[in-house]
Amino acid sequence: MTFHKEGYTSLALCILFIFVLNAAMQFYKPDATALKWIVYILSFALFAIIVQFFRNPHFDITQDDKVVLCPADGKVVVIEETTETEFLKDKRIQISVFMSPVNVHVNRHPISGVIKYFKYHPGKYLVAWHPKSSTENERTTVVTENKAGTQVLFRQIAGALARRIVWYVKEGDKVEQGDQFGFIKFGSRVDLFLPLGSKINVEIGEVVKGGQTVLAELPA
């Protein structure tokens, strides 16, 4: 377990805030023992929240071209047939994973292949489980094509708290299943659009792990 690089600035600001707050308490309220202990406890809690949010666990990833790995930790909130209108423009099976603030927020490639399409969309900050968040919120859209020619589209979607989406890919990049492709800060959602005929291995409400849970098996 390490601390993710995207959290360095937040951690530095947190430490600075805690230092200033505790210094002010010591200067202005040197005799307020009970109040100072409350501030100490709250300071530790804030520090712990930042550290746990930006944790970056390391584990072995089993790659398999026949399956789709979950791109993020969280809970499955959508499994449905829908029409993808931005790039694929055909019917797909959508799987959506909601990431709460307590989840690991590293995003991982669901399949290996070549990035055929990438686009960043500015937008709103509706709650991540809102049906329109997939098309109206700030988001990225990534399409990866594997060596068999199968394309999988997935989106990072900002939520009410998530105000920064980070990505590490561009069109033409070759990527490996399970490698990191981005990070979303403070609560969010990831949507995947899979080919019809994919065998779905998860259910609504199931807790899933990025880079570990097999969401689906791709059609032959």
C-alpha positions as CSV (number, residue, x, y, z in Angstrom):
1,M,0.0,0.0,0.0
2,T,1.4,3.4,-1.0
3,F,0.1,7.0,-1.2
4,H,-1.1,7.9,-4.7
5,K,0.8,10.7,-6.5
6,E,-2.5,12.6,-7.1
7,G,-2.8,13.2,-3.4
8,Y,0.4,15.0,-2.7
9,T,-1.0,18.5,-3.0
10,S,-4.1,17.6,-0.9
11,L,-1.9,16.1,1.7
12,A,0.4,19.1,1.8
13,L,-2.6,21.5,2.1
14,C,-4.1,19.3,4.9
15,I,-0.8,19.3,6.9
16,L,-0.5,23.1,6.5
17,F,-4.1,23.7,7.6
18,I,-3.6,21.4,10.7
19,F,-0.3,23.2,11.6
20,V,-1.9,26.7,11.3
21,L,-5.1,25.6,13.2
22,N,-3.1,24.0,16.1
23,A,-0.7,26.9,16.3
24,A,-3.5,29.4,16.5
25,M,-5.2,27.3,19.2
26,Q,-1.9,27.2,21.2
27,F,-1.4,31.0,20.8
28,Y,-5.0,32.3,21.4
29,K,-6.4,29.6,23.7
30,P,-3.4,28.2,25.7
31,D,-5.5,27.3,28.7
32,A,-8.5,25.7,26.8
33,T,-7.4,22.1,27.3
34,A,-10.7,20.5,26.4
35,L,-11.1,22.6,23.2
36,K,-7.5,21.9,22.2
37,W,-8.1,18.1,22.5
38,I,-11.2,18.4,20.3
39,V,-9.1,20.2,17.7
40,Y,-6.3,17.6,18.0
41,I,-8.9,14.8,17.4
42,L,-10.5,16.6,14.4
43,S,-7.0,17.3,13.0
44,F,-6.1,13.6,13.2
45,A,-9.4,12.6,11.6
46,L,-8.9,15.0,8.7
47,F,-5.4,13.7,8.1
48,A,-6.6,10.0,8.3
49,I,-9.4,10.8,5.7
50,I,-6.9,12.3,3.2
51,V,-4.5,9.4,3.6
52,Q,-7.2,6.7,3.2
53,F,-8.7,8.4,0.2
54,F,-5.5,8.6,-1.7
55,R,-4.3,5.1,-0.8
56,N,-2.9,3.1,-3.7
57,P,-2.9,-0.6,-3.1
58,H,-0.6,-2.9,-5.0
59,F,-1.7,-6.5,-6.0
60,D,-1.1,-9.0,-8.7
61,I,-3.4,-8.6,-11.8
62,T,-4.4,-11.6,-13.9
63,Q,-4.8,-10.5,-17.5
64,D,-7.2,-12.3,-19.8
65,D,-8.2,-11.0,-23.2
66,K,-11.6,-12.8,-22.9
67,V,-12.8,-10.9,-19.9
68,V,-13.5,-7.3,-18.7
69,L,-11.9,-6.3,-15.4
70,C,-13.6,-3.8,-13.2
71,P,-12.0,-0.3,-13.6
72,A,-12.7,0.9,-10.1
73,D,-13.6,-0.1,-6.5
74,G,-17.2,0.5,-5.6
75,K,-20.7,-0.9,-6.0
76,V,-22.6,-1.9,-9.2
77,V,-25.5,0.5,-9.6
78,V,-26.6,-0.1,-13.3
79,I,-26.8,-3.1,-15.5
80,E,-28.9,-2.5,-18.6
81,E,-29.1,-2.6,-22.3
82,T,-28.8,0.9,-23.8
83,T,-27.7,2.8,-26.9
84,E,-24.3,4.5,-26.8
85,T,-24.6,7.7,-28.8
86,E,-21.2,9.4,-28.6
87,F,-18.9,7.0,-30.5
88,L,-20.1,3.5,-30.8
89,K,-23.6,4.5,-31.9
90,D,-25.1,1.1,-31.3
91,K,-26.7,-1.0,-28.6
92,R,-24.5,-2.0,-25.7
93,I,-24.7,-3.4,-22.2
94,Q,-24.0,-0.7,-19.7
95,I,-22.5,-1.4,-16.3
96,S,-22.0,1.4,-13.9
97,V,-19.9,1.4,-10.7
98,F,-20.5,4.0,-8.1
99,M,-17.4,5.0,-6.1
100,S,-18.1,6.4,-2.6
101,P,-15.5,8.7,-0.8
102,V,-14.3,5.6,1.2
103,N,-13.3,3.6,-1.9
104,V,-9.9,3.5,-3.6
105,H,-10.3,6.0,-6.4
106,V,-7.6,4.6,-8.8
107,N,-9.1,3.9,-12.2
108,R,-7.8,0.9,-14.2
109,H,-8.0,-0.3,-17.8
110,P,-10.7,-2.9,-18.2
111,I,-9.1,-4.5,-21.2
112,S,-5.7,-4.5,-23.1
113,G,-5.5,-2.9,-26.5
114,V,-5.2,0.4,-28.3
115,I,-7.0,3.7,-27.4
116,K,-9.1,4.4,-30.4
117,Y,-10.9,7.4,-29.0
118,F,-10.5,9.8,-26.1
119,K,-12.5,13.0,-25.2
120,Y,-12.8,15.2,-22.2
121,H,-16.3,16.7,-21.6
122,P,-16.8,19.7,-19.2
123,G,-20.2,19.6,-17.6
124,K,-22.4,19.6,-14.4
125,Y,-21.8,18.0,-11.0
126,L,-25.0,16.1,-10.5
127,V,-24.8,13.3,-7.8
128,A,-23.0,10.4,-9.4
129,W,-26.0,8.0,-9.2
130,H,-28.3,10.5,-11.1
131,P,-29.4,8.9,-14.4
132,K,-28.3,12.0,-16.4
133,S,-24.8,12.1,-14.8
134,S,-23.5,9.9,-17.6
135,T,-24.3,12.4,-20.3
136,E,-24.4,15.8,-18.5
137,N,-21.6,15.7,-15.8
138,E,-18.0,16.5,-16.3
139,R,-16.5,13.3,-17.7
140,T,-14.0,11.6,-20.0
141,T,-14.8,9.0,-22.7
142,V,-12.3,6.3,-23.6
143,V,-12.6,3.6,-26.2
144,T,-10.1,0.7,-26.2
145,E,-10.0,-1.9,-29.0
146,N,-8.4,-5.3,-28.2
147,K,-6.4,-7.5,-30.6
148,A,-9.6,-9.3,-31.6
149,G,-11.1,-6.0,-32.8
150,T,-13.6,-5.7,-29.9
151,Q,-14.2,-2.2,-28.6
152,V,-15.1,-1.3,-25.0
153,L,-16.1,2.2,-24.1
154,F,-15.8,3.5,-20.5
155,R,-16.3,6.9,-18.8
156,Q,-14.9,8.6,-15.7
157,I,-17.8,10.7,-14.4
158,A,-17.5,13.5,-11.8
159,G,-20.1,13.6,-9.0
160,A,-21.3,16.2,-6.6
161,L,-18.0,16.1,-4.6
162,A,-15.7,15.0,-7.4
163,R,-14.3,18.2,-8.9
164,R,-11.2,16.9,-10.6
165,I,-10.8,14.0,-13.1
166,V,-7.3,12.9,-14.0
167,W,-6.4,10.7,-17.0
168,Y,-3.1,9.3,-18.3
169,V,-4.0,8.2,-21.8
170,K,-4.4,9.7,-25.3
171,E,-5.5,8.3,-28.7
172,G,-3.1,5.8,-30.1
173,D,-1.7,4.6,-26.8
174,K,-1.2,0.9,-26.2
175,V,-2.5,-0.1,-22.8
176,E,-2.5,-3.1,-20.6
177,Q,-5.4,-4.6,-18.7
178,G,-5.3,-3.6,-15.0
179,D,-2.9,-0.7,-15.4
180,Q,-3.9,2.7,-14.1
181,F,-5.6,5.1,-16.6
182,G,-6.7,7.8,-14.2
183,F,-8.0,9.0,-10.9
184,I,-11.2,10.8,-9.7
185,K,-11.1,12.8,-6.5
186,F,-13.8,12.6,-3.8
187,G,-16.7,10.4,-5.0
188,S,-17.6,9.5,-8.6
189,R,-18.8,6.9,-11.0
190,V,-17.4,4.8,-13.9
191,D,-19.6,3.6,-16.8
192,L,-18.7,0.8,-19.2
193,F,-20.4,-0.1,-22.5
194,L,-19.9,-3.7,-23.5
195,P,-20.8,-5.6,-26.7
196,L,-24.2,-7.3,-26.7
197,G,-23.7,-11.0,-26.0
198,S,-21.2,-10.3,-23.2
199,K,-21.7,-12.6,-20.2
200,I,-22.3,-10.4,-17.2
201,N,-20.7,-11.9,-14.0
202,V,-21.9,-9.3,-11.5
203,E,-25.3,-8.1,-10.1
204,I,-26.9,-4.8,-9.0
205,G,-25.6,-3.9,-5.6
206,E,-22.5,-6.1,-5.7
207,V,-19.3,-4.7,-4.2
208,V,-16.5,-4.8,-6.8
209,K,-12.7,-4.3,-6.8
210,G,-10.8,-2.4,-9.5
211,G,-8.4,-4.6,-11.4
212,Q,-9.6,-7.8,-9.6
213,T,-13.3,-8.3,-10.1
214,V,-14.3,-9.8,-13.5
215,L,-17.3,-7.8,-14.6
216,A,-18.0,-9.8,-17.8
217,E,-16.8,-12.2,-20.4
218,L,-16.6,-10.8,-23.9
219,P,-18.4,-12.7,-26.7
220,A,-16.3,-14.9,-29.0
